[in-house]
Structure formats: C-alpha cells, structure tokens
C-alpha cells in the first residue's frame, strides 16, 4: 500500500515509524527545505514514551532526554501549592521525559531514514492540494528547489502538517484562522544551575498570561555543573484589530529582563536566567475548534493538523505520537483502507477533541488558577480530584497506561527493532 505523509515533524515521523512497524513503507513529504534541530523543550508523558519504546527507541530517547521526578506548582510568590510524582516515581512502567524538541526531531528523522531508507523523507515539497483518483489519491506539490510543480500518487494521504495544515484547509475551506486566547509565550533555553531538586517541572502563577514554567531538558556535563534549562513566561496582550503576529519574533535581552522583573521567585535568579538565555522567542498560544470528522475516504488528519491544543497538561505532542500508533494498528487490522481510516477517526477523535476542550478550561493547571482565586493552596482532596480528572480525560492514569493492550502489530516489527520498557 502506498502511503504519503504530508509533514515531517514529530507527529509525521512517528507516524511513519509506526506504519513501518506495522508492515507498511510510507513516504514523508516535508515543506521545509531542510530539517534542523530547532525549538525549545517538550515533555513526553509516559503514554507517549511507551509508544516510542515499543517502536524500539527506548535507548535512543533515554540518551537525549531527562526524566523529571515531580511536577511542582507554586503561586505568584513562589510558595508551593501542589506537587505530584511523575513517570516511574508515580508508578508508571515507563518514564516521563523532558527533551529538546530539536534533538527529539533529529532522533526520529534518523530512525526513519535508517529503517525506511534515505529517500523515505523528501524535503522542499510544499503541499498544494490533493485529488481523488480511481486508484486512490493524487497529491500536488510545489518543489521549492526547482520551483516546478510535481505530483505523487498514493493509496492513502495522511495530513500531519501542523496547526496551519494545508490538508486540513482543503477538507475544511471555511474554517478560518486558529484561535488565540490573548496570551503569548516567551520561550528560552539557558545553561543554568538546577532549581529546587533539579528534577522538577516547576509551574508558578495562576491563569494563562500569569505563569512561569521552568524545567531541565539536559543534565550537567560535570557533577555540580549547570543544566540546560527550558523556561516559559506567559504574558497577556490586549487584542487588537490588527492581524496576529505569527513571526515568532525574537525577544531582546532587555525585553526579557523587563518581563521577568515583574516576578520574584525565591528559588531562581530570573535576571540571571534572562542574561544567560542565548535566544528567547515569542509564540502566541493557539488552538483550533474540535472537528466533527478527520477522515474523508482515503485522506485523514493526524497530530496538530487534527487537534492543536493549548499547552496545558503537556499533552499535545504526546497525543500526536499515540495518533500514529493507533492509525498504523487500524490499517494493519482492516482490509479496507477506507474502513481503517474511519476506525482510526472513531477511536481517536472524540477522545482528543475532549482534551482540546479540557485544555481550554486549563486542564490540571486549574489547580494553580483556583489556588490564586482561593488565596492559598486548595484542600488536598480538591487538588487531587482535578489532577485525577485530567488523567482520566486523557486516558493517562497509571493503570490505563501500564495495562492497555499494545498497539504493536504482532509479527510486523521488523529489522531487529524490538519493543522494550
């Protein structure tokens, strides 16, 4: 079966690896001329780490990522509000990982090229549109190197081209722009001493636009040395009639210092953090309304193309990884590709749509928002109820993650790559 994946990001590459493990040989088409190790930090929750481990990538992931031990919520003054263990410390059979997005991207790209061949991923192909044919799907691209149009025929087309997906735009031409909640995220990375216990994801503040996040994504090179610290400052901007700036503009050191000056947290020197950050960029906090349907005949959506969400609960990337695994399982189980895509849609869309809406209600970060309204930490049972409810919503409780049947298709994980814990 010929399968084309539009988009060579984390979701698209994981989808390609999942399809290969299920016995298919997909091809990935990416609009960027080159794929580079760019970006900042990302968290992979245990349910996503399980899927990468079952693709035979446990050792590679452990080599580039850091497993946080706890999530620590604090108020605007830095006083503790709530904390809970993460990953193996919470009883999961797989760790949670904090990792540089670019390093994760390069790891997945290397795995795809090793397993599917060096030509499995082609860059510089900008998706234009698709057409249904008697034999499947014909996809039209613009070759950005030559400037010439090119076409490819496939049995299936998977749109994994992000929040501004061109595949999604063809399926939903009247949808319009993504939804902005008025918050910008200033995101930076700096070599910096460990904070708190050195293995915590620390979130301080309250509602979106009044929040600071920090966590290490790499350990120190020497004992007692500095870690690579990922940090995020949320700032709320007044809405205007002008078009939203999506350029991911670079924040100047002076601007970063001024923004962080409004905060005083006893466990971190924010002025030093701003000074040590090599680059800080501004990203609007965006999502889109849930869709009534992802799959149309032999075309479907996956990852942020299907369900972009606000970054509450660290779930966007993790859910995208699970998408690819479930899609590959459906295609291996169903003899009819149309039926397989419908099954994938029915299994994933209602769940992830609910997460998109749950994240609009702050997800687990409702704990610190309500604590700010409450004037102090919530009663433990109330905070626990919020945290547990979000895990139930995302199907990420310990028992669910450890106990659900594997999405690996028996007999199809080839070339010596074996699942591992």
Secondary structure, 3 states (H helix, E strand, C coil): CCEEEECCCHHHHHHHHHHHHCCCCCEEECCCCCCCCCCCEEEECHHHHHHHHHCCCHHHHHHHCECCCEEEEECCCCCEEEEEECHHHHCCCCCCEEEEHHHHHHHHHHHHHHHHCCCCEECCEEEEEEEEECCEEEEEEEECCCCCEEEEEECEEEECCCCCCHHHHHHCCCCCCCEEEEEEEEEEEEEECCCCCCCEEEEEECCCCEEEEEEEEECCCCCCCCEEEEEEEEEECCCCCCCCCCCCCEECHHHHHHHHHCCCCCCCCHHHHHHHCCCEEEEEEEECCCCCCCCECCEEECCHHHHCCCCCCCCHHHHHHHHHHHHHHHHHHCCCHHHHHHHHHHHHHHHHHHHHHHHHCCHHHHHHHHHHHHCCCCCHHHHHHHHHHHHHHCCCCHHHHHHCCCCCCCCCCCCCCCCCC
